[in-house]
């Protein structure tokens, strides 16, 4: 259990993902049991954790978003709109990133999504809520998690975006709308693909009401 509690590197993640679903579920249950009855930090495993599951030192050591493009959240040297968004403005008004996708946030997300550790949603949502770059939830009417196709949902067992949205919506006292957007067909996994391949992979798979 202690080994699995460590943040995954790329090689250990591949080994872990080669396990059967039943073995992953068993290991996830063991880790959840340890998490529920321990007050240790979910990162260092030593210091006493606070409300978001991290100790004060690990929280202060988390990577922070510097200045970024207000349209796509790409890290920049200023808050100016990046060249890509200037040439092809996105359809959304704003994208905000709570943290850069780097150690140890990337490891927490990988454990959350791929190791059936749905209970890590509480830690991730609390980190997002306490982030120096909040998502300004007070300015929105509702939260809509990116939907999953039913086949992917059955494989993973939960929608990671929906769980985060439920926690954040409760804190902000706003509703979660799960019926507004649907995923109409399955697609290949996005992990390891570049931006162009990711866009092509999900093109036309969502419908709105």
C-alpha positions in Angstrom: 0.0 0.0 0.0 2.8 2.4 0.8 4.4 1.8 -2.6 1.1 2.6 -4.4 0.6 5.7 -2.2 3.8 7.2 -3.8 3.3 9.5 -6.8 3.6 7.5 -10.1 6.4 8.1 -12.4 5.8 7.2 -16.1 7.2 3.7 -15.9 5.5 2.7 -12.7 2.2 4.1 -14.0 2.5 1.8 -17.0 3.1 -1.2 -14.7 0.2 -0.3 -12.5 -2.1 0.1 -15.5 -1.2 -3.4 -16.7 -2.9 -4.9 -13.6 -6.4 -6.2 -13.9 -9.4 -4.0 -12.9 -10.0 -6.2 -9.8 -6.4 -5.8 -8.6 -6.5 -2.1 -9.1 -9.8 -1.8 -7.3 -8.4 -3.9 -4.4 -5.3 -1.7 -4.1 -7.5 1.5 -4.4 -9.7 0.2 -1.5 -6.6 -0.4 0.6 -5.3 3.1 -0.1 -8.7 4.7 0.6 -8.9 2.8 3.9 -5.4 4.1 4.9 -6.4 7.6 3.8 -9.6 7.7 5.7 -8.0 6.6 9.0 -4.7 8.6 8.7 -4.0 12.2 9.2 -0.8 12.0 7.2 -0.2 14.4 4.2 -1.2 12.7 0.9 2.1 13.8 -0.6 4.9 13.4 1.9 3.0 10.9 4.2 4.7 12.4 7.3 3.3 15.7 8.4 -0.2 16.3 9.7 -2.5 17.3 6.9 -4.9 20.2 6.9 -8.4 20.5 5.3 -7.1 19.9 1.7 -5.2 16.7 2.6 -1.8 18.3 2.4 0.6 19.5 5.1 1.5 23.2 5.2 5.0 22.6 3.7 3.7 20.5 0.8 1.0 23.1 0.1 3.5 25.9 0.0 5.7 23.8 -2.3 3.0 23.2 -4.9 3.8 24.6 -8.4 2.1 27.9 -9.0 0.7 29.4 -12.2 2.7 32.4 -13.2 1.3 34.9 -15.7 -0.7 33.3 -18.4 -2.9 33.9 -21.4 -6.4 34.9 -20.2 -7.9 32.9 -23.1 -6.2 29.5 -22.9 -4.2 29.7 -19.6 -0.9 29.0 -21.5 2.0 30.2 -19.2 3.5 33.5 -20.6 5.8 36.2 -19.5 2.8 38.5 -19.2 -1.0 38.4 -19.0 -1.3 39.3 -22.7 -3.3 37.1 -25.1 -1.0 34.5 -26.7 -0.3 34.4 -30.5 -2.5 31.4 -31.1 -5.5 32.9 -29.4 -4.9 36.2 -31.2 -5.0 34.5 -34.6 -7.8 32.0 -33.7 -9.8 33.2 -30.7 -11.4 30.3 -28.7 -15.1 30.0 -28.5 -15.0 30.3 -24.7 -14.5 33.5 -22.9 -11.8 32.4 -20.5 -9.8 29.4 -19.3 -8.3 29.4 -15.9 -5.8 26.8 -14.6 -5.3 26.4 -10.9 -1.9 24.8 -11.2 0.5 23.9 -14.0 0.5 20.2 -14.9 3.7 19.2 -13.3 5.0 17.4 -10.2 3.3 16.6 -7.8 -0.1 17.8 -9.2 0.3 15.6 -12.3 0.8 12.5 -10.1 -2.3 13.3 -8.0 -4.3 13.6 -11.2 -3.0 10.4 -12.6 -3.8 8.5 -9.4 -7.3 10.1 -9.4 -8.1 9.2 -13.0 -6.3 6.0 -13.7 -6.0 4.2 -10.3 -9.7 4.3 -9.4 -8.9 6.6 -6.5 -12.1 8.7 -6.8 -11.7 9.9 -3.2 -8.8 12.1 -4.3 -11.4 14.4 -5.7 -11.8 16.0 -2.3 -8.1 16.9 -2.1 -7.9 18.1 -5.7 -11.1 20.2 -5.4 -9.9 21.8 -2.2 -6.5 22.6 -3.8 -8.4 24.3 -6.7 -10.6 26.2 -4.2 -7.6 27.5 -2.2 -5.5 28.2 -5.3 -4.0 31.6 -5.7 -5.7 31.6 -9.1 -9.3 30.9 -8.3 -11.8 30.1 -11.0 -14.1 32.9 -10.0 -17.1 30.5 -9.4 -19.1 33.4 -8.0 -19.4 34.8 -11.5 -20.9 31.6 -13.1 -24.5 30.3 -13.0 -23.7 26.6 -13.0 -20.9 24.1 -13.5 -20.8 21.5 -16.3 -18.3 18.7 -16.1 -16.9 17.4 -19.3 -19.1 14.3 -20.1 -17.7 10.8 -20.7 -19.1 8.2 -23.1 -20.9 5.4 -21.3 -18.3 2.9 -22.2 -15.5 5.0 -20.7 -17.6 5.8 -17.7 -18.2 2.1 -17.1 -14.5 1.4 -17.5 -13.4 4.1 -15.0 -16.3 3.9 -12.7 -16.8 7.6 -12.2 -16.6 10.9 -14.1 -13.6 12.7 -12.6 -14.8 16.2 -13.9 -18.3 15.7 -12.5 -16.9 14.7 -9.0 -14.7 17.8 -8.9 -17.6 19.9 -10.1 -19.9 18.6 -7.4 -17.5 19.5 -4.6 -16.7 23.0 -6.0 -20.4 23.7 -6.7 -21.3 22.9 -3.1 -18.6 25.3 -1.9 -19.8 28.1 -4.3 -23.5 27.3 -3.7 -24.2 26.9 -7.4 -25.8 24.0 -9.3 -24.2 21.3 -11.4 -25.8 20.7 -14.8 -25.1 17.2 -15.9 -27.7 17.0 -18.7 -26.5 20.0 -20.8 -23.7 18.3 -22.7 -23.4 14.6 -23.7 -20.6 12.5 -25.2 -22.2 10.8 -28.2 -19.5 8.3 -29.2 -16.4 6.8 -27.7 -12.9 8.0 -28.6 -9.3 6.9 -28.0 -7.4 7.9 -24.9 -6.0 11.4 -25.0 -2.9 10.7 -22.9 0.3 11.0 -24.8 -1.2 13.0 -27.7 -0.3 16.5 -28.8 -2.8 19.3 -29.0 -3.6 18.8 -32.7 -4.3 15.1 -32.2 -6.4 15.8 -29.1 -8.6 18.2 -30.9 -9.1 15.8 -33.8 -9.8 12.9 -31.4 -12.8 14.7 -29.8 -14.1 16.6 -32.8 -17.8 16.1 -33.1 -18.3 13.8 -30.1 -20.2 16.2 -27.9 -23.8 17.4 -28.3 -25.6 20.1 -26.3 -29.2 20.6 -25.2 
